Amino acid sequence: MQIVIVMPVFDDWDTAIKVCGRIDKLCQEQPAIRARVMMIDDGSSTRFVPPQPFGFTAIEGISVLELKRNLGHQRAIAVALAYLQHNYTADALVVMDADGEDRPEDIPVLLEELKGNGNRNAVFAERGKRMESFVFRTLYQVYRGLHRMLTGRDIRFGNFSVLPWADLESLVVFPELWNHYAATFIKSRLPYSRVRCPRGTRVGGESRMGFVGLVVHGLSALFSNQEIVGTRLLIMNLILAGALFVLIAVVIGVRLFTGFGIPGWATNTIGYF
């Protein structure tokens, strides 16, 4: 199977090369997988200088798509998908991070699931037990609940995925892809399945996404469904306003038509509402 692997990179070139080495080893062990790697240079401060020689024997090629400025990994993925759809062809596309947390050793698992559904449904890696702190896991569950409440859709996976190449033609026309890859795929209603894959450990470097970045990333998933989120928020506000109107009417009714009230209580109660 001919695949193209897309990995956004911001300065961590040494880490990305180590991940490519693991991909090369995978291709050596499974020659049926023929892989090309495209690294998206997301406005790095240092240019990529390929080691001489690479020492890779199974990867069919490594290329770098240079962006003029740092866009963030979601927008870098959007640019890469549009570029690939216009300029490349293959059997499948693999989207993954270049830090090692998306394990190259899990690519065959995703490809096997893709093969099992006749190369029709995309396959996303669903994380099993998360290794982050208790606070992070708690906030993540809160985010998932908020996303499901506001969009009606559960989001339980990230970038790591395998797509049938034919999906690109539909996916790249969604403007929401600029904000959030996984949320846009769900919105596209293209068929997909999930496979449990353990999260790997970073090969090197440090994550540049702090708490604020994580919040922005989560909000981007909601912005990708803005028409649904806006409609649901409007309905919630109308229901809340209707409930308050009924409560105020009850207070006024008690005050005017019964003898249960005491002076000033109705005004104070309505003020609380």
MARLORO-656868 format. One record per residue: residue in three letters; x, y, z of N, C-alpha, C, O in turn. Coordinates in steps of 0.02 Angstrom, whole numbers, plus 32768, in hexadecimal, padded with zeros to 4 digits. Layout:
ALAXYZXYZXYZXYZ;...
//
This chain:
MET802A7FC48000800080008000802C803E8000805A80448028;GLN801D806C7FD3804280AA7FCE802280DE7FFC7FE780EE7FF5;ILE804980F8802C802F812A805B805C8167805B80988164804C;VAL803E819F806C806381DD8078805781F080C1801E81F280D8;ILE808D81FD80E58089820F812C80978259813480CB8271811F;VAL8068827D8153806E82C5815D807C82D381A6805982B981D2;MET80B082FC81B380C2830D81F880D3835781FC8104836D81DE;PRO80AC837F822280C083C5822E80FE83C7825B810383A1828B;VAL812C83F3824C816A83FA82748177844482818173846D8253;PHE8185845482BF819A849882D081DB849482F781DB848A8334;ASP8212849B82D48256849C82F182728459830682AE844F8305;ASP82488429831A826083E98335827583BA82FD8259838382F6;TRP82A683CE82D682BA83A5829D82DC836482B382D283308294;ASP8305836882E88326832B830082F482F6831582FB82BB8306;THR82BF830D8338828A82E0834D826682C2831182588286830F;ALA825782EC82E0823382D582A4825C82A1827E824082708265;ILE829E82AB827A82C9827A825782C98238827D82CA8203825E;LYS82C8823A82BF82C681FC82E6828581D682D98284819982D3;VAL824D81FC82D4820D81DC82C4820F81BF827E81F581888272;CYS822F81E2824F823681C7820B825F8187820B8252815981E5;GLY82918183823782B88146823D828E810B8253829780D4823B;ARG825E81188280823180E38296820180CF825E81EF80958258;ILE81ED8100823581C380F081FB81EA80C681C981CE809781AD;ASP822980D781BF825380B08191825A806881A9825780398181;LYS8265806081EA826A801C820682297FF581FB822A7FBA81EB;LEU81F18018820581B07FF881FA81A97FE081B281927FA981A6;CYS81BD800B818381B87FF8813C81E77FBE812A81D77F9680FE;GLN821F7FBA814C824C7F818141822C7F41815882327F0D8138;GLU82097F44819181EA7F0881AD81AB7EF6818881977EBB8187;GLN818A7F27816A814B7F1A814581517F3880FF81377F6F80F3;PRO81727F1680D1817F7F32808E813F7F40806681427F628033;ALA81067F25807C80C87F35805980B47F7F8063808D7F9A803C;ILE80D07F9F809680C37FE580A380F9800E80808134800A8092;ARG80E58035804E81148061802A810280A9803D80CD80C3802C;ALA813180C98061812181098080814D8141806581898139805A;ARG812D817A805C815081BA8052813E81E6808D810681E480A6;VAL816D820F80A38161823C80DC8164828480C48193829880A2;MET813182AB80D8813382F380CC813183168110810083108135;MET8166833A811F81688362815C815583A9814A816F83C6811A;ILE812683C681708110840B8164813784388193812E843781CF;ASP816384618176818A8491819D815C84CB81AF814F84F78186;ASP814484CA81EE811384FB82048135853C821A813085518254;GLY8159855B81EB817A859B81FA81B18595822D81B885C08258;SER81D8855F822A820D8554825B8241858C8258824B85AB8224;SER826185988291829685CB829482D685B28275830285DA8263;THR82DD8570826E83188552824E83028529821382D085058216;ARG8327852E81DD8317850781A1832B84BE81AA835A84AE81CF;PHE8308849481898317844C818D8355843D8162835684498126;VAL83888422818383C4840D816083C783C1816583D783A7819A;PRO83B9839D812F83B78354813283FC83388142842E834E8126;PRO83FE8306816F843E82E6817E845882C18140843182A98117;GLN849882BE813A84B7829D810084E1826181188512826B813B;PRO84CF822481058490821480E3845982088116846782038152;PHE841A820280FF83E381F2812B83EE81AE814D83E281A68189;GLY8405817E8126840B813A814083CB8113813D83C880DB8157;PHE8397812E811D8358810B8116835880E480D5837080FB80A2;THR833E80A880D98340807B809E82FB8069808582F48053804C;ALA82C7807180AE82848059809B82548092808A8229808A805F;ILE825C80CC80AA8232810580998241811B8052827C81238040;GLU820D8124802A821881357FE4822C817D7FD98246818E7FA4;GLY822181A78009823681ED8002821F8217803D81ED8207805D;ILE8245824B804C8234827C8080823682C18061826982D58044;SER81FF82E6806781FC8329804C81E58359808381C9834580B5;VAL81F28399807881DF83CD80A881B58402808481CB841E8052;LEU817A840E809F814F844480868159848080B48143847E80ED;GLU817884B4809B818A84EE80C48151852280C4813A8537808F;LEU813B85358100810A856A8107812F85AB8118816285AA813A;LYS811685E281008137862381088137863C8150816186638164;ARG8106862581778101863B81BD80E2860381E580C685D481CA;ASN80E88609822780CB85D88254807F85DF8256806586148267;LEU805C85AA8244801385AA82427FF48581827B7FB98589828A;GLY801C8557829A8000852782CA7FF384E582A77FE884E3826A;HIS7FF584AE82CE7FF4846C82AE7FB3845D828A7FB484388258;GLN7F7A847882A17F3B846A827E7F39848A82397F24846B8208;ARG7F5084C882357F5084EA81F47F8784CF81C77F7F84CD818A;ALA7FBE84BA81E57FF2849A81BD7FD7845A819D7FE6844C8163;ILE7FB0843381C27F9283F781A67F628409816E7F6083E7813A;ALA7F3A843E81777F0A845381447F2E846581037F18845080CD;VAL7F65848A81087F8B849D80CC7FA7845E80AA7FA58458806D;ALA7FC2843080D37FE083F480B77FAC83C980937FBA83AD805E;LEU7F7083C280AF7F3D839980907F2983B7804C7F208392801B;ALA7F2183F9804A7F0F8418800A7F47840F7FD77F3A84027F9C;TYR7F8584167FED7FBE840E7FBF7FC183C67FA57FCB83BB7F69;LEU7FB983967FD17FBD83507FBD7F84833D7F8E7F8F831A7F5D;GLN7F4983567F9D7F0F83457F727F19835E7F2B7F0083407EFB;HIS7F3E83947F247F4883B27EE27F8583957EBE7F8683947E80;ASN7FB6837D7EE47FF6836C7EC4800B83227ECA8038830D7EA7;TYR7FEC82FC7EF6800282B87F027FC882877EF67F8E829B7EED;THR7FD982487EF57FA682137EF67FC481D67F19800081C87F11;ALA7F9C81B37F3F7FB381787F637F7581507F777F3C81637F65;ASP7F7F811A7F9B7F4680F27FB37F2981107FF37EEC810E7FFD;ALA7F53812C801E7F3C8145805E7F6A817C80777FA481808063;LEU7F4F81A580A37F7481DB80C37F7681CF810E7F4281C0812C;VAL7FB181D5812C7FB981D081747FC88216818F7FF782368178;VAL7FA1822C81C07FAD826C81E27FC4825C82297FA28238824D;MET7FFE8276823C80188269827F804582A28295805C82CA826C;ASP805282A582D6808182D582F180C882BA82EB80D2827E82E4;ALA80F882E782EF813E82D482E3816682CE832481A382CE8322;ASP814482CA835D816882C9839D816E828483BB818F827B83EF;GLY81508252839C8153820D83B5811781F883DD810F81BC83EA;GLU80ED822783F280B182148418808081ED83EC805B81C38405;ASP807F81FD83AC805C81D3837C808F819F836380BD81B0833E;ARG80878161837980BB812F836D80B981148326808580FC8310;PRO80F08118830280F180FA82BE80E080B082BE80C68096828D;GLU80EF808E82F580E1804682FA8097803782F880837FFD82ED;ASP806C806A83028024805F83008007806A82BA7FCC805C82AE;ILE802F8082828B8016808D82477FFB804D82287FC6804F8209;PRO801F8014822F80027FD682127FBE7FC382307F947FA6820D;VAL7FB37FD3826F7F737FC5828F7F3B7FED826C7F067FD3825D;LEU7F4A802D82607F188057823F7F0E804181F67ED6804181DD;LEU7F44802E81D57F3F8018818F7F187FD6818A7EF37FCB815B;GLU7F217FAB81BB7EFD7F6B81BB7EB27F7781C27E897F5681A2;GLU7EA07FA781ED7E597FB881F47E3F7FD781B37E067FC9819F;LEU7E67800181937E53801E81547E497FE9811F7E197FEB80F9;LYS7E777FB9811D7E717F8280ED7E347F5880FB7E127F4180CD;GLY7E247F4F813B7DEA7F27814E7DA87F4581397D787F21812E;ASN7DA57F8881337D667FA7811D7D667FB780D37D3E7FDF80BB;GLY7D957F9880AE7D977FA180667DB27FE3804F7DA17FFB8018;ASN7DDB800280787DFA804280687DC58079805C7DCD80A58032;ARG7D8E807380837D5780A3807B7D5280D380B67D42810E80AC;ASN7D5F80BB80F27D5680E4812E7D9980F9814C7DC680D08153;ALA7D9F8138815D7DDA815081807DDF812E81C37DAD811681DE;VAL7E1B812C81DF7E27810C821F7E4D813D824B7E8281568238;PHE7E32814B82867E52817882B67E6A815082F37E4B81208308;ALA7EA38165830D7EBF814683497E9D816483877EA381A08394;GLU7E79813A83AB7E59815083E97E87813D84237E9D81048429;ARG7E96816E844D7EC3816284857EA1813884BA7E66814184C9;GLY7EC7810984D67EAF80E2850E7EB98108854E7EA381418554;LYS7EDB80EC857E7EE7810D85BE7F17814685B37F4D813D8596;ARG7F04818285C97F2E81BD85C17F6081C185FA7F4F81B28634;MET7F9C81D885EB7FD281DB861B7FDC82218638800B822B865F;GLU7FB2825186257FBA8295863D7FA5829A86867F8D826A86A3;SER7FAC82D686A27F9C82E286E77F5082DC86F37F2982DE86C3;PHE7F3E82D687327EF782D087447ED1830E872E7E98830A8715;VAL7EEF834987377ECE838887257EC1838986DA7E8B839C86C4;PHE7EF4837586B27EEB837586697EB4834586557E898356862C;ARG7EB4830986727E8182D7865F7E3C82EF86727E0B82E2864F;THR7E36831186AC7DF6832B86C27DDC836186927DA28360867D;LEU7E08839086817DF583C586537DE583A9860E7DB983C385EB;TYR7E08837385FA7DFA835585B97DB4833785B87D91833D8586;GLN7DA0831685EE7D5D82FA85F17D28833185F17CF3832A85D3;VAL7D37836986147D0883A286137D0183BD85CB7CCA83CC85B5;TYR7D3A83C285A97D3983D985637D1083AB85377CE883C1850E;ARG7D1A836A853F7CF4833A85177CA9834185237C82834084F4;GLY7C96834985637C4F835185737C33839185557BFB8392853B;LEU7C5A83C885597C448407853D7C3E840384F17C0E841C84D4;HIS7C6E83E184D27C6B83D984897C2E83B184747C0C83C28443;ARG7C20837C84987BE5835384877BA4837984927B758372846B;MET7BA183A184C87B6583C684D77B5883FC84A27B1F8407848E;LEU7B8D841D848B7B848455845D7B82844084147B66846583EB;THR7B9E840684037B9F83F183BD7B7783B283B07B6583A48377;GLY7B69838B83E57B47834C83DB7B74831583C17B5D82E083AE;ARG7BB6832283C17BE782F383A77C1E82E983D97C36831983F8;ASP7C3282AB83E27C68829C84107CAA829B83EA7CAE827F83B4;ILE7CDD82BA84077D1E82BB83E77D4F829984167D5E82B2844D;ARG7D69825F84007D928236842C7DD68226840D7DF781F68421;PHE7DEA824D83DD7E29823F83BC7E47828183A37E2782B583A3;GLY7E87827D838E7EAA82B883767EBF82B1832E7E98829A8304;ASN7EFE82C583207F1582C682DA7F25828182BE7F1C82758283;PHE7F3D825382E87F59821482D07F2381EB82AD7EF481D482CD;SER7F2B81E2826C7EF681C382457F1081AB82027F4781BF81EC;VAL7EE9818081E27EF6816A819D7EB7817881757E8081648188;LEU7EBF819B813D7E8681AC81127E8D818A80CE7EC4818780B2;PRO7E56817080B37E57815D806C7E66819B80437E4C81D18052;TRP7E8E819580107EA281D07FEA7E6681F57FCD7E6782327FC5;ALA7E3181CF7FBD7DF681EE7F9F7DD4821F7FCF7DB0824C7FB8;ASP7DDF821880117DBF824580427DDA828C803C7DB882BC8050;LEU7E17829480227E3582D6801F7E0B83067FF57E0483418005;GLU7DF082EC7FBE7DC983167F907D8E83377FB37D7E83707FA5;SER7D6F83137FE17D36832F80077D4E835A80417D30838D8051;LEU7D83834480627D98836380A17DB583A980967DA883D680BE;VAL7DDB83B280617DFF83F280587DD1842C80477DE68465804A;VAL7D92841F80357D65845680247D41847280617D1B84A2805B;PHE7D4C8455809C7D2E846E80D97D5984A680F67D9284998108;PRO7D3F84E380FA7D68851A81177D79850D81607DAB85288178;GLU7D5184E581837D5F84D781C97DA084B181D37DBB84AE820A;LEU7DBA8492819D7DF9846E81A27E31849C81B87E63848581D5;TRP7E2A84DC81AB7E5C850D81C07E628510820C7E9685238226;ASN7E2D84FE822F7E2D850282797E3C84C1829C7E6384C082CC;HIS7E1E848982847E25844C82AB7E198410827D7DE284068263;TYR7E4D83E882747E4A83B082457E17837B825B7DEC83688233;ALA7E1D836182997DF1832B82AF7DA8834082B17D7C831B829B;ALA7D9A837C82CC7D55839482D07D37839E828B7CFC83918280;THR7D6183B5825C7D4883BE82177D38837B81F77D07837581D3;PHE7D61834982057D52830781E87D0F82ED82037CE782D181DD;ILE7D0382F682437CC282E0825E7C898306823D7C5582EA822C;LYS7C94834782347C5F837082157C53835C81CD7C1A836181B5;SER7C87834481AB7C80833281647C5182F781587C3982ED8121;ARG7C4582D1818D7C1C8294818A7C3A825E815E7C1782308149;LEU7C7A8263814F7C9C822C812E7CA181F2815F7CAA81FD819A;PRO7C9A81B481477C9A817B81757CDF817181947D13817C8174;TYR7CDF815C81D37D1E814F81F57D13811C822C7CDB81108242;SER7D4A80FF82427D4880D2827C7D8280E582AA7DAD810D8297;ARG7D8380C882E67DB780D883177DD98098832D7DBA80638332;VAL7E19809E833A7E41806683537E68807E838F7E8780B3838E;ARG7E67805783C47E8B806A84017ED6806283F67EEE802D83E1;CYS7EFB809784047F44809683FE7F6180B9843B7F4A80EF844D;PRO7F93809C845B7FB280BD84957FD880FB847F7FF380FE8448;ARG7FD9812C84A97FFE8169849A8048815E84A8805A814484DC;GLY80728171847980BA816A848280D781A184AD80B381CE84C4;THR8118819F84B7813C81D384DC816481FE84AB817981E68476;ARG816D823C84BC81938269849181D9824F848781FA823984B6;VAL81EF825184498233823B84398266826E8451829D825B8466;GLY825582AD844F828382E284658260832584628227832A844A;GLY82818358847B8264839A847B822D83A284AE821E837384D4;GLU820E83DB84AF81D883EB84DE819C840584B881A284268485;SER816283F484D28124840D84B38120845884BB812D847384F1;ARG810D847A8485810684C3848680BE84D8849280AE85148492;MET809284A8849B804B84B884A6803D84BA84F1803984868511;GLY803584F7850B802484FF85517FD984FC855C7FB484E88530;PHE7FC4851185987F7E850D85AB7F538537857C7F1E85218566;VAL7F6B8574856E7F4485A185427F3D858284FD7F07858484DE;GLY7F74856584E47F71854584A37F40850B84A17F1D8502846F;LEU7F3D84E484D77F0E84AD84DA7EC684C684D97E9A84A984B9;VAL7EB984FD84FE7E76851A85007E62853284BA7E2B852684A3;VAL7E91855584997E83856D84557E76853384267E4A853683FC;HIS7E9D84FD842D7E9484C284047E4E84A4840E7E2D849083DE;GLY7E3984A1844D7DF68487845C7DBF84B384407D8E849A8425;LEU7DC884F584477D958523842D7D92852083E17D5D852A83C3;SER7DCB851183C17DCC850C83787D9E84D483607D7E84D9832C;ALA7D9B849E83887D6E846783767D26847E83797CFD84698350;LEU7D1584AA83A97CD184C483AD7CC484F583747C8E84F68358;PHE7CF6851E83637CEE854E832C7CE2852A82EA7CC1854582BD;SER7CFC84ED82E47CF284C782A67CA984B2829F7C94849E8268;ASN7C8384B682D57C3B84A582D27C1284E282E97BE184DA830E;GLN7C27851D82D47C0B855A82EF7BC0856182E37B9C857C830E;GLU7BA7854982AB7B5F8551829E7B36852682CE7B01853A82E5;ILE7B4F84E982DD7B2C84BE830D7B3284D983547B0184DB8379;VAL7B7084EF83667B7B850A83A97B50854983B37B30855083E7;GLY7B4F857583817B2785B283877ADC85A3838E7ABA85C383B6;THR7AC3857383687A7C8561836B7A6B854483AF7A38855583CD;ARG7A96851783C87A8884F8840A7A8B852C84427A63852A8470;LEU7ABC855A843E7ABF858E84717A8185BB846F7A6785D084A3;LEU7A6985CA84327A2D85F2842B79F185CF844A79CA85ED846E;ILE79EA858D843D79B38567845979B8856584A57985856D84C8;MET79F5855B84C079FE855A850979EB859D852879CB859F855C;ASN79FE85D4850679EC8616852179A28622851F79858640854D;LEU7981860B84E97938861384E5791585EB851B78E586028539;ILE792D85AE8527790F8585855C791985A685A078EC85A885C9;LEU795685C085AC796485E185EC7939861F85F4791E862B862A;ALA7934864785BE790A868385C278C1867185CE789F869285F5;GLY78A9863B85AC7864862585B77859860F85FF7825861E861C;ALA788985EA861B788385D386617881860E86917859860F86C0;LEU78AC8640868578AB867B86B0786986A186AA784F86BA86DC;PHE784E86A6866D780E86C8866377D786A5868A77AD86C686AA;VAL77D68662868877A3863D86AE77AB864886F977798652871C;LEU77E88647871177F38652875977DD8698876E77BF86A087A3;ILE77ED86C9874577D8870E8755778C87138754776F8735877F;ALA776B86F28723772286F38720770386D3875E76D186EA8778;VAL7722869C87767709867B87B3770F86AA87EF76E086AF8817;VAL774886CC87F5775186FB882D771D8732882B76FF8743885E;ILE7713874F87EF76E1878587E8769B876B87F87673878D8819;GLY768C872D87E0764B871087EE763F87068838760987158851;VAL767286ED885B766B86E488A47660872688C77638872C88F5;ARG7685875988AF7680879B88CF763C87BB88C4762187DA88F2;LEU761F87B4888775E187D7887775A287B1888B756F87CF889C;PHE75A5876E888875688748888E7565871B88CC753486F788D4;THR7596871D88F6759486F5893475A78722896E75BF875A8965;GLY759C870889A875AE872D89E475EB87128A0775F6871F8A42;PHE761586EB89E1764F86CC8A01768C86FA8A0476BA86ED8A2A;GLY768B872F89DC76C7875989D976CE87878A15769E87948A38;ILE770B87A08A20771987D18A537735880F8A2F7750880889F8;PRO772F884A8A4C774488878A29778D88838A1277BA88738A39;GLY7798889489D277DB889889B777F88857899E782C8857897D;TRP77D9881D89AD77F887DD899B77F887D2894F782887B78934;ALA77C287E7892D77BD87DC88E577F3880388C0781487E88893;THR77FD884388D57830886C88B47876884D88BD789D884A888E;ASN7884883788FA78C68819890878D087D988E0790687CD88C6;THR789B87AF88DC78A0876F88B978AD877A886F78D887598851;ILE788687A98851789187B7880A78D687D387FE78F587C587CB;GLY78EF87FC882D793388168828796787E08827799A87E78804;TYR795D87AA884E798C8772884E798D8750880979C2873987F3;PHE7953874C87E87950872C87A7797687578774797A87458739;
//
